[in-house]
Amino acid sequence: MTETRLRTWTHSIGYGLASLFIFTLALQNLRYGFYELFYLAAGMAALTLAGVAYTFLSRRHQLSAPGHLVILSGLNSGLLAAMLTMNSPGISHWAMPLLVLNLLILPLRQALMLSLLLLAPMAIVLFVKQAPADALTAISGLLIVLTVAALYIWHYDHMAQSAEDLAITDPVTGAHNARFLDETLQKEISRAIATGHSLSVINLTIDHADEAADLHGQPGIQGLFYNMTQHLFDVIRAGDTLYTLNDSEFFLILPFTPEEGVRVISERIRRTISEHHWPVIGKATVSLGCTTRGSSDTRTDTLRNRAHQAMLEARRRGADTAWYSPGETLRS
């Protein structure tokens, strides 16, 4: 299940449960003749039902749907206005489901700000209208609910982010893995098409990696792979992204980089790696294939295949070579 779909379901269920709870309150107040509270609860129930409708209307844009903040601001404002105008002490308990709903629907920072904007004036009203002990008890309960719910949401967000990082990061090198490559490359292609800027990629592989693994063992080649990843992080520019494809192959995405730029960068990478002394292995070289997006390149596989073929051509022409597709060698 995607995050957008998950948010759609959780938002819908949250709004739905809030609607059911508030509608039950409305019926109870109507039953006992508290008509002002009935109208308030009916209005709040209508807003939560509007939240359900809005969730489904914007189900493909849940991560950036601004209407949720408007709906929840209306619910919080309505409750606060009712506390100011009505003489009903029990109405403060209505804030509990609202606090949870704020945290469930909105990003954590927005939810906390909106909740505190509700609780701060509510505390003043309670201390004015009720005995200090009763007001303190009510506010303390609301703050405990807010704190527990906020900690749970924060823990969930932290765990979700950690799981996402593990899914897209190579555990050996710390670089992004092949699973995340196509997603990022497609975004960069779309951005390049929209803005007209250049986009280049580099596919590079460690020369004679199998022979090095036979000679130094798997720990030796993995150590080289890790050290070379850290070296590449130091060489590439801010904004460029590095991906590990297997135990000896890397991929670089270079936004805003024309043909001349990728030629210079690939040559710098080739030279610094060949001149570096690597632990255990000693000397190592790489073969690089690089290319720049053309006006007809709209798919990730087009750029990846062309860069890969250029890398194979570089290997065919000898180790320690960079080759720009579709043409000439940079240096050998």
C-alpha positions as CSV (number, residue, x, y, z in Angstrom):
1,M,0.0,0.0,0.0
2,T,1.4,3.4,-1.0
3,E,1.7,6.2,1.5
4,T,-0.9,8.2,-0.3
5,R,-3.4,5.4,-0.2
6,L,-2.6,4.7,3.5
7,R,-3.2,8.4,4.3
8,T,-6.5,8.3,2.4
9,W,-7.8,5.4,4.5
10,T,-6.5,6.7,7.8
11,H,-7.9,10.2,7.2
12,S,-11.3,8.7,6.1
13,I,-11.5,6.5,9.1
14,G,-10.4,9.3,11.5
15,Y,-13.0,11.7,10.1
16,G,-15.6,8.9,10.1
17,L,-15.1,8.0,13.7
18,A,-15.1,11.7,14.7
19,S,-18.4,12.1,12.8
20,L,-19.9,9.2,14.6
21,F,-18.8,10.4,18.0
22,I,-20.0,14.0,17.4
23,F,-23.3,12.9,15.9
24,T,-23.9,10.7,19.0
25,L,-23.2,13.8,21.1
26,A,-25.7,15.7,19.0
27,L,-28.4,13.1,19.5
28,Q,-27.8,13.0,23.3
29,N,-28.1,16.8,23.6
30,L,-31.2,16.8,21.4
31,R,-32.7,14.2,23.6
32,Y,-32.2,16.2,26.8
33,G,-33.2,19.5,25.2
34,F,-29.8,21.2,25.0
35,Y,-30.5,22.7,21.6
36,E,-27.5,25.0,21.5
37,L,-25.2,22.1,22.0
38,F,-27.2,20.0,19.5
39,Y,-26.6,22.7,16.8
40,L,-23.0,22.9,17.7
41,A,-22.5,19.2,17.5
42,A,-24.5,19.0,14.2
43,G,-22.3,21.7,12.7
44,M,-19.1,19.9,13.8
45,A,-20.4,16.6,12.4
46,A,-21.1,18.3,9.1
47,L,-17.5,19.5,9.0
48,T,-16.1,16.1,9.7
49,L,-18.3,14.6,7.0
50,A,-16.9,17.3,4.7
51,G,-13.5,16.0,5.7
52,V,-14.4,12.5,4.5
53,A,-15.6,13.9,1.2
54,Y,-12.5,16.1,0.8
55,T,-10.3,13.1,1.5
56,F,-11.7,11.1,-1.3
57,L,-11.8,14.1,-3.7
58,S,-8.1,14.7,-3.1
59,R,-7.1,11.1,-2.6
60,R,-4.2,11.4,-5.2
61,H,-2.8,14.4,-3.4
62,Q,-3.0,13.5,0.2
63,L,0.6,14.6,1.0
64,S,-0.1,18.2,-0.1
65,A,-3.9,18.6,0.5
66,P,-4.4,22.1,2.1
67,G,-8.1,21.6,2.8
68,H,-7.5,19.4,5.8
69,L,-6.0,22.4,7.7
70,V,-9.0,24.5,6.8
71,I,-11.5,21.9,8.0
72,L,-9.7,21.2,11.2
73,S,-9.2,25.0,11.9
74,G,-13.0,25.3,11.5
75,L,-13.6,22.5,14.0
76,N,-11.2,23.9,16.5
77,S,-12.5,27.5,16.1
78,G,-16.1,26.4,16.5
79,L,-15.4,24.6,19.7
80,L,-13.4,27.5,21.1
81,A,-16.2,30.0,20.1
82,A,-18.8,27.7,21.8
83,M,-16.8,27.7,25.0
84,L,-16.6,31.5,25.0
85,T,-20.4,31.9,24.4
86,M,-22.0,29.0,26.1
87,N,-22.1,28.2,29.8
88,S,-21.6,24.5,29.6
89,P,-18.6,23.2,31.6
90,G,-18.6,19.7,30.0
91,I,-18.0,21.1,26.5
92,S,-14.2,21.1,27.2
93,H,-14.2,17.3,26.9
94,W,-15.1,17.7,23.3
95,A,-11.5,18.8,22.7
96,M,-10.1,15.3,23.2
97,P,-11.2,13.8,19.9
98,L,-10.3,17.0,18.2
99,L,-6.7,16.9,19.5
100,V,-6.4,13.3,18.3
101,L,-7.9,14.2,14.9
102,N,-5.5,17.1,14.5
103,L,-2.5,14.8,15.0
104,L,-3.9,12.0,12.8
105,I,-4.7,14.2,9.8
106,L,-2.1,17.0,9.8
107,P,1.7,16.9,9.8
108,L,3.0,16.7,13.3
109,R,4.3,20.3,13.5
110,Q,1.1,21.8,12.1
111,A,-1.1,19.6,14.3
112,L,0.8,20.7,17.5
113,M,0.5,24.3,16.6
114,L,-3.2,24.1,15.9
115,S,-3.8,22.1,19.1
116,L,-1.9,24.5,21.2
117,L,-3.8,27.4,19.7
118,L,-6.9,25.7,20.9
119,L,-5.7,24.7,24.3
120,A,-4.1,28.1,25.3
121,P,-7.3,30.2,25.1
122,M,-9.3,27.2,26.4
123,A,-7.2,27.1,29.6
124,I,-7.9,30.8,30.2
125,V,-11.7,30.3,29.7
126,L,-11.7,27.3,32.0
127,F,-9.8,29.2,34.8
128,V,-12.2,32.1,34.4
129,K,-15.4,30.1,34.4
130,Q,-14.5,27.2,36.8
131,A,-12.8,26.5,40.1
132,P,-9.0,26.5,39.7
133,A,-8.8,22.8,40.7
134,D,-11.5,21.7,38.1
135,A,-9.9,23.9,35.4
136,L,-6.4,22.5,36.2
137,T,-7.7,18.9,36.1
138,A,-9.4,19.5,32.7
139,I,-6.4,21.2,31.1
140,S,-4.0,18.5,32.5
141,G,-6.1,15.8,31.0
142,L,-6.1,17.5,27.6
143,L,-2.4,18.1,27.7
144,I,-1.8,14.4,28.6
145,V,-3.9,13.3,25.7
146,L,-2.0,15.7,23.4
147,T,1.4,14.6,24.6
148,V,0.7,10.8,24.4
149,A,-0.8,11.1,20.9
150,A,2.0,13.4,19.7
151,L,4.7,11.0,21.0
152,Y,2.9,8.1,19.3
153,I,2.7,10.0,16.0
154,W,6.4,11.1,16.3
155,H,7.4,7.5,17.0
156,Y,5.4,6.2,14.0
157,D,6.9,8.9,11.7
158,H,10.4,8.1,12.9
159,M,9.9,4.3,12.4
160,A,8.4,4.9,8.9
161,Q,11.4,7.2,7.9
162,S,13.9,4.6,9.2
163,A,12.1,1.8,7.2
164,E,12.1,4.0,4.1
165,D,15.8,4.8,4.6
166,L,16.7,1.1,4.9
167,A,14.7,0.3,1.8
168,I,16.5,2.8,-0.4
169,T,20.0,2.7,1.1
170,D,22.8,0.2,0.6
171,P,23.7,-1.2,4.1
172,V,27.4,-1.6,3.2
173,T,28.1,1.8,1.7
174,G,25.3,4.1,2.9
175,A,24.6,5.3,-0.7
176,H,21.2,5.0,-2.4
177,N,20.6,1.6,-4.0
178,A,19.2,0.6,-7.3
179,R,15.7,0.4,-6.0
180,F,15.7,4.2,-5.5
181,L,17.6,5.0,-8.8
182,D,14.7,4.8,-11.3
183,E,12.4,6.8,-9.2
184,T,14.9,9.7,-8.8
185,L,16.1,9.5,-12.4
186,Q,12.5,9.8,-13.7
187,K,11.9,12.8,-11.5
188,E,15.1,14.4,-12.8
189,I,14.1,13.7,-16.4
190,S,10.7,15.3,-15.8
191,R,12.3,18.3,-14.2
192,A,14.8,18.6,-17.1
193,I,11.9,18.5,-19.6
194,A,9.9,21.1,-17.7
195,T,12.8,23.5,-17.1
196,G,15.0,22.8,-20.2
197,H,18.2,22.2,-18.2
198,S,20.8,19.6,-19.0
199,L,20.9,16.2,-17.3
200,S,23.8,13.8,-17.5
201,V,24.5,10.4,-16.0
202,I,27.6,8.2,-15.4
203,N,27.8,4.4,-15.0
204,L,31.1,3.3,-13.6
205,T,32.4,-0.1,-12.6
206,I,35.6,-1.2,-10.7
207,D,38.0,-2.8,-13.2
208,H,39.0,-6.5,-12.5
209,A,36.7,-6.7,-9.5
210,D,36.3,-10.5,-9.8
211,E,40.1,-11.0,-9.8
212,A,40.4,-8.6,-6.8
213,A,37.8,-10.7,-5.0
214,D,39.7,-13.9,-5.7
215,L,42.9,-12.4,-4.6
216,H,41.8,-10.5,-1.5
217,G,38.5,-12.3,-0.6
218,Q,35.0,-10.9,-0.4
219,P,35.8,-8.7,2.7
220,G,38.6,-7.1,0.6
221,I,36.4,-6.2,-2.3
222,Q,33.6,-5.0,0.0
223,G,36.1,-2.8,1.8
224,L,37.2,-1.3,-1.5
225,F,33.6,-0.8,-2.6
226,Y,32.9,1.1,0.7
227,N,36.0,3.2,0.5
228,M,35.4,4.1,-3.1
229,T,31.8,5.1,-2.3
230,Q,33.1,7.5,0.4
231,H,35.7,8.8,-2.1
232,L,33.0,9.4,-4.7
233,F,30.9,11.3,-2.1
234,D,33.8,13.7,-1.6
235,V,34.4,14.1,-5.4
236,I,30.8,14.7,-6.6
237,R,29.2,18.1,-6.3
238,A,26.3,19.2,-4.1
239,G,23.1,18.2,-5.9
240,D,24.6,15.1,-7.6
241,T,23.4,11.8,-6.3
242,L,25.3,8.5,-6.0
243,Y,23.8,4.9,-6.3
244,T,25.3,1.5,-5.8
245,L,24.1,-1.2,-8.2
246,N,26.1,-4.2,-7.0
247,D,29.4,-5.0,-5.3
248,S,31.5,-3.2,-8.0
249,E,29.2,-0.9,-10.0
250,F,28.0,2.7,-9.3
251,F,25.6,5.1,-11.0
252,L,25.7,8.9,-10.8
253,I,22.9,11.4,-11.6
254,L,24.2,14.9,-12.5
255,P,21.5,17.5,-12.8
256,F,22.2,20.8,-14.6
257,T,25.2,19.1,-16.3
258,P,25.8,19.4,-20.1
259,E,28.1,17.2,-22.1
260,E,31.2,19.3,-21.4
261,G,30.5,19.1,-17.6
262,V,30.0,15.3,-17.5
263,R,33.3,14.9,-19.5
264,V,35.2,16.9,-16.9
265,I,33.5,15.2,-13.9
266,S,34.1,11.7,-15.3
267,E,37.7,12.5,-16.1
268,R,38.2,13.8,-12.5
269,I,36.7,10.7,-11.1
270,R,38.8,8.4,-13.2
271,R,42.0,10.3,-12.4
272,T,41.5,10.6,-8.6
273,I,40.6,6.9,-8.3
274,S,43.6,5.7,-10.3
275,E,45.9,7.9,-8.3
276,H,44.6,6.9,-4.9
277,H,46.1,4.2,-2.7
278,W,43.4,1.9,-1.4
279,P,43.7,-0.1,1.8
280,V,44.4,-3.8,1.3
281,I,43.9,-3.6,-2.5
282,G,46.5,-1.0,-3.3
283,K,45.9,0.4,-6.8
284,A,42.5,0.3,-8.4
285,T,40.9,1.7,-11.6
286,V,37.4,2.2,-12.9
287,S,35.8,2.2,-16.3
288,L,33.2,5.0,-16.8
289,G,30.3,5.3,-19.3
290,C,28.6,8.7,-19.5
291,T,25.9,10.3,-21.5
292,T,23.6,13.4,-21.6
293,R,19.9,13.5,-22.0
294,G,18.7,14.3,-25.5
295,S,15.4,16.0,-26.4
296,S,13.8,12.6,-27.1
297,D,15.0,10.9,-23.9
298,T,11.9,10.7,-21.6
299,R,12.4,7.3,-20.0
300,T,14.9,6.1,-17.4
301,D,15.8,2.9,-19.2
302,T,17.0,5.0,-22.3
303,L,19.6,6.9,-20.3
304,R,20.6,3.9,-18.1
305,N,21.1,1.6,-21.1
306,R,23.1,4.2,-23.0
307,A,25.3,4.9,-20.0
308,H,25.7,1.1,-19.5
309,Q,26.7,0.5,-23.1
310,A,29.2,3.4,-22.9
311,M,30.7,1.8,-19.8
312,L,31.0,-1.6,-21.6
313,E,32.7,0.2,-24.5
314,A,35.1,1.8,-22.0
315,R,35.9,-1.7,-20.6
316,R,36.4,-3.1,-24.0
317,R,38.9,-0.4,-24.8
318,G,40.9,-1.2,-21.7
319,A,40.9,-0.5,-17.9
320,D,41.0,3.1,-16.6
321,T,38.9,4.5,-19.4
322,A,36.0,7.0,-19.6
323,W,33.8,6.9,-22.7
324,Y,31.1,9.4,-23.7
325,S,28.2,7.9,-25.7
326,P,27.8,7.9,-28.6
327,G,31.3,8.8,-29.5
328,E,34.7,9.3,-28.4
329,T,36.9,8.3,-25.5
330,L,37.9,10.9,-23.0
331,R,41.2,9.5,-21.9
332,S,42.8,6.0,-21.6
